[in-house]
């Protein structure tokens, strides 16, 4: 056994601090649940160790440039061809895909919802409890997205799922979830996120001691989410790659149990009855895998003298489009942070944006909407529709005596996209839709006086 040389202290690895995970974003990982299960020196030996099957899972075309190529090799008890038997159509009427153009029937304008209560008298899994709110683009052309909310009151046991349409970004707001994936176990709680790549099989359970869960999902049909470029910010801050965690290999020992595998493909669902768990990967290596991230690790940057920077400085992940700086989806957060800018309006300013913004609140208060926007709520400000702080936030920020101030009780997020967001019929019919939301700006007054260049708040 290797010994630590005298005078040296062996440091613990980050993986030991995060038991069950490997740190880093987009790394080439390797992991095995049984020692010796992972072939060395080649991907597809004539006979794999332990009688396993080698199978490649590709998240990009084979010929994608090396820097963007995503694939993993899985060593499993049975290949995935055994996971698709005779399939039947499955109806999940509230789990929708783009496009949902023109179906909501509501006039165009800013919209906001109170949180929908979790129906604790219903048995809802992660799939049956999914409700689509907005979509954009077209699932058939693999462009755009769908935004969902979920309510879970029951764990999935012998049902499994994989999404061929896109990767799924999960943002819990109430209650923790455990994702049993074919590449390992991912646990997340409010304040964390998980990303499940396209094609990865999984099932979802309520975390230990949790009776119900609620949160948000962004289903990304386009390019895979990645860390945004930092530009002049440089090499550090924002979401640092070392803080992303990928699970170690784990497999489910259910070789002779009737199970059902549900597939989402081109917006439709089908189910296959199979005779074993599809979560049978004993070892894997590669850079295409689920991961999680603790939003408390985000290292925000901001103005330290004057003005209010663009919200893009709070981007955690982005799915870029072909035009530089334009995104299929940006995942942006507004975390606890210091405000120190002098002689400046500190909340978000009024603006109209070519991007469209779906916002949710995970915890606390959002500084631009201190009233009427509560955890579990959501808002939609679509492409080129004006929005900004409500009247109370405007006057409070304009007239207060400025000093360094810590925003502490807050965690909001945005799914921002270049595509116009099309509201679903379900979202338009929610009883929690705030019909009077535009009234939050009714208290803004005209203060212009050509004889007084300095406004004193009167």
C-alpha positions in Angstrom: 0.0 0.0 0.0 1.3 3.5 -0.9 2.4 5.5 2.1 2.4 9.2 2.6 6.0 10.5 2.7 7.1 11.9 6.0 6.4 15.6 6.4 3.5 15.5 4.0 -0.2 15.6 4.8 -2.4 13.9 2.2 -5.3 16.2 1.2 -8.8 14.9 1.0 -10.2 15.0 -2.5 -13.3 17.0 -3.4 -15.0 13.7 -4.3 -14.6 12.6 -0.6 -16.3 15.8 0.5 -19.1 15.1 -2.0 -19.6 11.3 -1.4 -21.1 9.6 -4.4 -20.1 12.3 -7.0 -17.2 13.4 -9.1 -16.5 17.1 -9.5 -16.1 19.1 -12.7 -18.2 20.2 -15.7 -17.9 18.2 -19.0 -15.0 16.1 -17.8 -14.1 12.7 -19.1 -15.1 10.7 -16.1 -14.7 7.0 -15.4 -16.5 5.0 -12.6 -17.4 1.5 -11.8 -19.8 0.0 -9.2 -17.9 -3.3 -9.2 -14.1 -3.3 -9.2 -12.7 -4.3 -12.6 -16.0 -3.8 -14.5 -14.6 -1.0 -16.6 -12.4 -2.1 -19.6 -9.0 -0.5 -19.7 -7.4 0.7 -23.0 -10.4 0.1 -25.3 -14.1 0.8 -25.4 -15.4 -2.4 -26.9 -13.4 -5.5 -26.1 -14.3 -8.9 -27.6 -15.6 -10.0 -24.2 -16.4 -7.3 -21.5 -15.6 -8.1 -17.9 -18.3 -9.9 -15.9 -20.2 -10.7 -19.1 -21.4 -7.1 -19.5 -22.5 -5.5 -22.7 -20.7 -2.4 -24.1 -23.0 0.4 -25.4 -22.2 3.9 -26.5 -24.6 6.8 -25.7 -24.0 9.7 -28.0 -25.3 13.2 -27.2 -23.7 14.8 -30.3 -23.1 13.5 -33.8 -20.0 11.3 -34.1 -18.2 13.9 -36.2 -18.8 16.9 -33.8 -15.6 18.8 -33.0 -13.6 17.3 -30.2 -14.3 20.3 -27.9 -18.1 19.8 -28.2 -18.3 16.1 -28.7 -20.3 14.4 -26.0 -20.5 10.6 -25.5 -20.2 8.0 -22.9 -19.5 4.2 -22.9 -21.8 2.2 -20.7 -21.1 -1.4 -19.5 -24.5 -2.9 -18.7 -26.1 -6.2 -17.8 -28.4 -6.0 -20.9 -28.2 -3.7 -23.8 -30.9 -1.1 -24.4 -32.3 -3.1 -27.3 -33.8 -5.2 -24.5 -35.5 -2.2 -23.0 -37.9 -1.5 -25.9 -40.5 -4.2 -26.3 -43.9 -4.0 -27.9 -44.9 -0.4 -27.3 -48.3 1.2 -26.7 -49.2 4.8 -26.9 -49.4 6.6 -23.5 -51.4 9.7 -22.8 -49.8 12.4 -20.5 -52.1 15.2 -21.6 -50.5 18.0 -19.5 -46.9 17.2 -20.5 -46.7 19.1 -23.8 -44.2 19.9 -26.4 -43.7 22.9 -28.8 -45.4 24.3 -30.6 -48.5 25.3 -28.7 -49.1 28.4 -30.9 -52.3 30.4 -30.3 -54.1 27.9 -28.1 -54.2 29.9 -24.8 -56.8 32.5 -26.0 -55.5 35.3 -23.8 -54.4 38.7 -25.0 -50.7 39.4 -25.2 -49.2 41.0 -22.1 -47.1 40.5 -19.0 -48.4 37.6 -16.9 -47.9 36.4 -13.3 -49.2 33.4 -11.3 -49.4 32.6 -7.6 -48.1 29.1 -6.8 -50.4 26.3 -7.6 -51.2 24.2 -4.4 -49.8 20.7 -4.4 -52.8 18.3 -4.7 -51.9 16.0 -1.9 -55.1 14.0 -2.4 -53.8 12.8 -5.9 -51.1 10.2 -6.6 -48.8 12.2 -8.8 -45.4 11.0 -10.0 -42.7 13.2 -11.6 -44.3 12.3 -15.0 -48.0 12.4 -14.2 -47.5 15.5 -12.1 -45.9 17.5 -14.9 -47.7 20.5 -16.2 -46.5 22.5 -19.3 -46.7 26.3 -19.0 -44.9 27.7 -22.1 -43.2 26.4 -25.2 -41.2 27.9 -28.0 -39.7 26.6 -31.3 -40.6 23.2 -32.6 -39.8 19.8 -31.1 -39.8 18.3 -34.6 -36.9 20.4 -35.7 -35.1 20.1 -32.4 -35.2 23.9 -31.7 -36.6 25.6 -28.7 -37.8 24.4 -25.4 -40.8 23.8 -23.1 -41.2 25.1 -19.5 -43.0 22.9 -17.1 -43.9 22.9 -13.4 -44.2 19.6 -11.4 -46.0 18.4 -8.3 -45.0 15.0 -6.9 -46.8 13.1 -4.2 -45.6 9.6 -5.1 -42.3 8.0 -6.0 -41.8 6.0 -9.2 -41.1 2.4 -8.4 -41.2 0.1 -11.5 -41.8 2.9 -14.0 -38.8 4.4 -15.8 -38.5 7.3 -18.3 -36.2 8.7 -20.9 -36.6 11.8 -23.0 -35.4 11.6 -26.7 -36.6 15.2 -27.3 -34.2 17.1 -25.1 -32.3 17.5 -21.9 -34.1 18.4 -18.7 -33.0 21.1 -16.2 -34.8 20.5 -12.9 -35.2 23.4 -10.3 -36.9 22.2 -7.1 -38.8 24.7 -5.0 -40.4 22.5 -2.3 -39.1 19.1 -1.3 -36.1 17.1 -2.3 -36.0 14.5 -5.1 -33.8 11.5 -5.8 -33.1 10.7 -9.5 -32.1 7.1 -10.0 -30.4 7.3 -13.4 -28.6 4.6 -15.3 -25.3 6.4 -14.7 -25.8 6.9 -10.9 -27.9 8.6 -8.2 -28.5 12.3 -8.1 -30.1 13.9 -5.0 -31.3 17.5 -5.2 -33.1 19.8 -2.7 -34.4 23.4 -3.1 -31.4 25.6 -3.9 -29.9 23.0 -6.1 -30.4 22.0 -9.8 -30.0 18.8 -11.8 -29.5 18.3 -15.5 -30.6 15.0 -17.1 -29.2 14.6 -20.7 -31.3 13.5 -23.6 -31.6 9.7 -23.8 -30.5 8.9 -20.2 -33.0 6.6 -18.5 -34.1 7.4 -14.9 -36.9 7.2 -12.3 -37.7 9.8 -9.7 -38.4 9.3 -6.0 -39.3 11.7 -3.2 -36.4 12.2 -0.9 -36.4 10.5 2.4 -38.9 12.1 4.8 -40.5 14.2 2.0 -44.2 13.7 1.4 -44.6 16.1 -1.5 -42.4 18.2 -3.9 -42.9 21.0 -6.3 -40.6 22.8 -8.8 -39.8 23.8 -12.3 -38.4 22.1 -15.4 -36.9 23.5 -18.5 -36.8 20.9 -21.4 -34.2 22.1 -23.8 -34.5 20.8 -27.4 -31.5 22.7 -28.7 -27.7 22.6 -28.1 -26.7 21.2 -24.8 -26.5 23.4 -21.8 -22.9 24.5 -21.0 -21.1 27.1 -18.9 -21.3 30.6 -20.5 -18.3 32.4 -21.8 -17.0 34.9 -19.2 -15.5 37.4 -21.6 -13.8 40.3 -19.8 -14.8 38.8 -16.4 -11.9 36.3 -17.0 -11.2 32.9 -15.7 -13.1 32.8 -12.4 -16.4 33.6 -10.8 -20.0 32.9 -12.0 -20.5 29.1 -11.9 -17.1 27.5 -11.5 -16.8 24.2 -13.3 -15.3 22.5 -10.3 -18.6 22.9 -8.4 -20.6 20.7 -10.8 -21.1 17.1 -9.6 -21.6 14.0 -11.6 -22.7 10.7 -10.0 -20.6 7.6 -9.6 -21.8 4.4 -11.1 -24.7 2.6 -9.4 -27.0 -0.1 -10.7 -30.4 -1.5 -9.6 -30.5 -5.2 -8.9 -33.9 -6.0 -10.4 -33.2 -8.6 -13.1 -36.5 -10.5 -13.0 -39.0 -7.8 -12.1 -41.8 -6.6 -14.5 -41.0 -2.9 -15.3 -42.3 -0.3 -17.7 -40.1 2.0 -19.7 -41.8 5.3 -20.9 -40.3 7.1 -23.9 -40.9 10.7 -25.0 -40.2 11.1 -28.7 -41.3 14.0 -31.0 -43.7 15.1 -28.3 -45.5 11.8 -27.9 -45.2 9.1 -25.3 -45.1 5.3 -25.5 -44.6 2.6 -22.9 -42.9 -0.8 -23.2 -43.3 -3.6 -20.7 -39.9 -5.1 -20.0 -38.7 -7.8 -17.6 -36.0 -6.0 -15.7 -34.8 -2.6 -14.6 -33.1 -0.6 -17.3 -30.9 1.0 -14.7 -28.3 -1.8 -15.1 -25.1 0.1 -15.9 -22.3 -1.4 -13.8 -19.5 0.9 -15.1 -19.2 3.8 -17.5 -16.8 6.4 -18.8 -17.1 9.5 -20.9 -18.4 13.1 -20.8 -22.1 12.7 -21.4 -23.8 12.2 -18.0 -26.2 13.7 -15.5 -25.0 16.4 -13.1 -26.1 18.6 -10.3 -25.1 22.0 -9.0 -25.6 23.8 -5.7 -26.7 27.4 -6.5 -25.1 28.6 -3.2 -21.8 27.9 -4.9 -22.5 30.6 -7.5 -19.9 33.4 -7.3 -21.7 36.6 -8.5 -20.0 39.6 -9.9 -21.6 43.1 -10.2 -21.1 46.9 -10.3 -18.8 48.2 -7.5 -19.1 51.9 -8.4 -22.2 52.8 -10.4 -25.1 51.6 -12.5 -26.8 48.2 -12.7 -25.2 45.6 -14.9 -27.2 43.4 -17.4 -28.7 40.3 -15.8 -26.5 38.2 -18.1 -23.8 38.4 -15.4 -25.9 35.9 -13.4 -26.1 33.2 -16.1 -25.4 29.8 -14.7 -25.8 27.7 -17.9 -26.6 28.5 -21.5 -27.7 26.5 -24.6 -26.3 28.7 -27.4 -27.8 29.3 -30.8 -25.7 29.9 -34.0 -25.6 33.7 -33.6 -23.0 34.7 -31.0 -24.5 35.8 -27.7 -27.9 34.4 -28.5 -29.4 31.5 -26.6 -31.9 28.8 -27.1 -32.1 28.9 -23.3 -30.2 30.8 -20.7 -30.6 29.7 -17.0 -30.1 32.9 -14.9 -30.3 33.2 -11.1 -30.6 36.2 -8.8 -28.9 35.0 -5.6 -28.0 36.7 -2.4 -25.5 39.5 -3.0 -24.2 42.9 -2.0 -25.5 46.1 -3.6 -22.9 48.9 -3.4 -23.3 51.1 -6.5 -23.3 54.8 -5.7 -25.9 57.2 -7.0 -27.6 54.4 -9.0 -31.0 52.8 -9.4 -30.1 49.3 -8.0 -33.1 47.1 -8.9 -33.5 45.9 -12.5 -34.3 48.8 -14.8 -37.4 49.1 -17.1 -36.7 47.4 -20.4 -38.0 45.7 -23.5 -36.0 42.7 -24.6 -35.6 40.6 -27.8 -35.3 37.7 -25.5 -38.3 36.4 -23.6 -38.2 35.7 -19.8 -40.0 33.1 -17.7 -39.2 33.7 -14.1 -39.7 31.6 -10.9 -39.0 32.3 -7.3 -37.4 29.6 -5.2 -37.1 31.4 -1.9 -37.6 34.8 -0.2 -38.3 38.0 -2.0 -37.4 39.3 -5.5 -36.2 42.9 -5.1 -38.0 44.2 -8.3 -41.3 42.7 -7.2 -41.5 42.7 -3.4 -45.3 42.2 -3.3 -47.3 39.6 -5.1 -44.5 37.4 -6.3 -43.9 34.6 -3.8 -42.0 31.3 -3.8 -43.5 28.8 -6.2 -45.0 31.6 -8.3 -44.0 32.4 -11.8 -44.1 35.2 -14.4 -43.8 35.6 -18.1 -42.5 38.7 -19.9 -42.4 37.9 -23.6 -40.3 39.2 -26.4 -40.5 43.0 -26.8 -43.1 43.4 -24.1 -42.1 46.2 -21.6 -41.5 45.2 -17.9 -39.5 46.2 -14.9 -39.9 47.0 -11.2 -43.3 47.7 -9.8 -44.2 51.1 -8.4 -43.3 50.3 -4.8 -39.9 49.0 -5.9 -39.3 52.0 -8.1 -40.1 54.7 -5.5 -38.4 52.7 -2.7 -35.1 52.4 -4.7 -35.3 56.0 -6.1 -35.8 57.8 -2.8 -33.8 55.7 -0.2 -30.5 56.8 1.3 -27.9 54.6 -0.4 -25.5 52.6 1.6 -24.0 49.1 1.1 -26.9 46.7 1.3 -27.0 42.9 1.5 -29.8 41.2 -0.4 -30.0 38.1 1.7 -33.5 36.6 1.6 -33.8 35.9 -2.1 -33.3 33.2 -4.8 -35.1 33.8 -8.1 -34.3 32.4 -11.6 -35.1 33.0 -15.2 -35.4 30.7 -18.2 -34.5 33.3 -20.9 -34.8 32.4 -24.6 -34.6 34.0 -28.0 -37.9 32.3 -29.0 -41.3 33.9 -28.2 -42.9 31.8 -25.4 -46.3 30.4 -26.3 -48.6 29.9 -23.3 -50.5 26.6 -23.0 -54.2 26.3 -22.5 -53.5 24.7 -19.1 -51.5 27.8 -17.9 -54.0 30.2 -19.3 -56.8 28.5 -17.3 -55.0 28.3 -14.0 -57.0 29.9 -11.1 -53.7 31.2 -9.8 -53.2 33.6 -12.8 -53.2 37.1 -11.5 -55.7 39.0 -13.6 -54.6 42.4 -12.2 -50.8 41.9 -12.5 -50.3 44.9 -14.8 -51.7 47.1 -12.0 -48.4 46.8 -10.2 -47.2 49.7 -12.5 -50.4 51.8 -12.1 -48.8 53.9 -9.3 -46.0 55.2 -11.5 -46.5 59.0 -12.0 -45.3 61.6 -14.5 -42.7 63.7 -12.7 -41.4 65.7 -15.7 -41.0 69.4 -15.0 -38.9 71.4 -17.5 -38.2 74.0 -14.8 -36.7 71.5 -12.3 -33.8 69.5 -13.8 -33.3 67.7 -10.4 -36.2 65.5 -9.2 -36.4 65.4 -5.4 -39.1 62.8 -5.1 -42.1 65.0 -4.9 
